[in-house]
Amino acid sequence: MLKPLKVYCLFIILLFACVKGFSQQFKPPHLEKKGNAIQLIVKDKPFLALGGEIHNSSVSTTASMRPIWLQMKQKNLNTVLVPVYWELMEPQEGKFDFTLVDSMIYGARKQNLHLGILWFGAFKTTYSTYVPSWIKTNTDTYPRAKNSKGESLPVLSVFSEANLKADAKAFKALMQHIRQVDEKYQTVIMAQVENEVGLFYEPREYSDAAKKAYSQGVPADLMQYFAANTGKLQPELDSIWKANGSKTSGSWEDVFGKSIMDDKNPKVFSYFPEEMFSTYHYTKFVGQLAAAGKEAYPIPMFVNAWPKAPGFTGVPGKYPSGGPVPHVLDIWRANAPAIDFITPNVYGPKRGVYHLVEQYHRPGNPVFIPEIRQGIEPANLAFWIYGTHDALCVAPFGIDGTTAEEDPFTKTFAAISQVQDLVLQHQGKGTMAGIFVDSTDKSQTFQLNGYTVKADLVVPRGGPAAASVAKRPVLAGGLIFATGPDEFIAVGKEYELTFTPQNPDPQKPQVDVEFLEEGKFVKGKWVTTRRLNGDEGTGGGGIGVVAPKNTKVGSLRFQKNPTDEYSIVRIKFYSY
C-alpha cells in the first residue's frame, strides 16, 4: 500500500496537471506570414477556412438559425460567415442584447464549426438599413449623406462624429462580449467590419461638412504617405500622381488631375479626385471602427468590396465610391491599419474571378473570398483559388439555400478537407498548384517540381475495366502537390495531366510510373486504399496512366467515377 505522504504527493501532481490542462491559453486568432503566403492561425495552429456565407436574414431569430449548423456541417464547411445586426443587438441606445450572438456561437460550436462575424452596422451594401430605429429616426443627431442636389440619401454620413461614435461603441461592445464568452473556445475567428461600404448615386458626398472638407484640399497625412512611399505605391495611384506632378499639397484636382467621366472605357478612372476624397474619408471612418473593435478583442478583421470588375461600368457611384476597389487599396491600408486584409465579392463568370483574385492578391494582402456565386463552375474554381493563390478562405454566398446533396461545394469541400494539412504545409512555397480547365480554356500549364505540367480536360476512354462515360466533361478542378523528388499527390476528377521534365537526363530520356496509389488521409496520415496497376494503371479504369505515344513524358488521368466524387492519388515517376 502507498504511504499517506506518497498518496498526498500523487494527488498534488495530478491536481496540478489537471489545472494546467484546463488553464491552457491560446493566442487569439491572428495572421502569420509563411514564406510568400499569409496564414490564419487558430488555437496556435494554421487553419484553412472552408467557408460559406449564409443569407442576410437567416440568423435574425434563434429559431431560424437552429437548423443551419447541422446543414453546414453536412456540407463539409468548417467556417460559416454570419451577420450580426446592429438594429437587433442595440434596439435601445446603450442597451445591448446578445441573445442572437450567443445562440449562433453555441450552435456553431456544438457542430465544431467556426464563425466569421459580419458586422452589419452603419453600412450594408452601402446603405444604412441595419442601424437601430433610434438612429434612423433622429437625423439631426445622426445625419445622412447628401447628393449634389442637397437631397438626403439612405446612408449615414461618414463626416459625422456622432455616427462614428455610435457605430464604434456598438461594435466594441460586440467584440468585448465575444471575447468574454468565446476567447478560450475560438469559435469566432474573424470579423468583417461593415459590408460593401462606399457611396452609390454620386462619386462623393455633398453635405455641408463634406463640401467644407473637399474645399480644404488633400489632407496632409495622405500627402505625407504618398511622399514617404514614392516609388512604392501601387501602379494605379503612382502613375496618376506622377502624371500630375507628384505634388505634396493642393486641391484634390491639383494632386490627382481634373475630374473626367468616361463610362465607355473601364480602364479610365472617372471622377478620380472625387473618388479619392470619398476613399480617404471612408477609410478613416472604417479604420477607427476596426480599431475600436480590436481594442476589445484583437482578432483578424477585414473589409469586403463591391468591386470594379471587367465588363461592368468604371464609374464611381455606380460601384460604391470610396469602397476598397483595387486601384485604391493603398489608401485603405494606409488609413485603416486595424484592417488585416481586403477582400472582393466575386459574382462574375470565370474571367471575372481570375481578374479579381489576381487584383487582390498583393504583397501583404492574402486572398479571401467572402462571397462567390453558387454553382458547379465556382465549386471547381475554388481549387484554383486555394492552390494557386494560397487563399485563406473561399465562401459561396447563400450557402444555406440548398441541401448538401444539391450543392456542388459539398464535394469540393469534402476533397479539400482531406488534404487541408497538405495545403497549409505547401502554402507560400511554390510546391502546390490549383487546377481549373473547361471547354473554352481546355489546357492549363505550370511549372512544378522540375516538370512542366499540363492539365487538360479528360478525353474519356473505354476499356475492359472502364466505367461508362456518357460525354466529355465541360469543366474540371483539382489540386496537385509536389511531395518529393518526382513524386506528387493530386486531387481531382475529369482532367488529365502530362509531366514533361524540364532538365531531362540525356542518358535516361524515357519517363514512366514507378507507382500509382489511390488513397485518403486519416488523421493527417496517408492511407493507401488501392494500388493502381494493370487495367486501372494503363487506362481502363477511372484513374490511370495512359500508355503515351511520347514516352518522354509522364501522365495521369482522372476519369469520371461512378460516385462522381473527387479522387486523391499519389504518383511517382522514374527515368530510364
GIRA-V33861 format. One record per run of one state. SS is the DSSP state (H for helix, E for strand, L for the rest). FROM is the first residue (numbers start at 0). LEN is the number of residues. If there is no record, write none. Layout:
# GIRA-V33861
ss = <SS,SS>
from = <FROM,FROM>
len = <LEN,LEN>
This chain:
# GIRA-V33861
ss = <L,H,L,E,L,E,L,E,L,E,L,H,L,H,L,E,H,L,E,L,E,L,H,L,E,L,E,L,H,L,E,L,E,L,H,L,E,L,E,L,H,L,H,L,H,L,H,L,H,L,E,L,E,L,E,L,E,L,H,L,E,L,H,L,E,L,E,L,E,L,H,L,E,L,H,L,H,L,H,L,E,L,E,L,E,L,E,L,E,L,E,L,E,L,E,L,E,L,E,L,H,L,E,L,E,L,E,L>
from = <0,3,22,29,34,36,42,44,47,48,53,61,66,67,74,78,85,89,91,92,94,95,98,110,113,124,126,127,132,136,143,146,151,156,160,182,187,195,198,199,207,215,219,228,234,243,251,256,271,296,299,305,315,316,318,319,320,321,325,335,340,346,349,360,361,362,364,365,367,372,375,389,392,397,398,401,408,418,419,426,431,438,442,448,450,457,474,484,486,492,494,501,504,505,507,508,510,522,524,531,533,538,542,544,552,558,566,575>
len = <3,19,7,5,2,6,2,3,1,5,8,5,1,7,4,7,4,2,1,2,1,3,12,3,11,2,1,5,4,7,3,5,5,4,22,5,8,3,1,8,8,4,9,6,9,8,5,15,25,3,6,10,1,2,1,1,1,4,10,5,6,3,11,1,1,2,1,2,5,3,14,3,5,1,3,7,10,1,7,5,7,4,6,2,7,17,10,2,6,2,7,3,1,2,1,2,12,2,7,2,5,4,2,8,6,8,9,1>
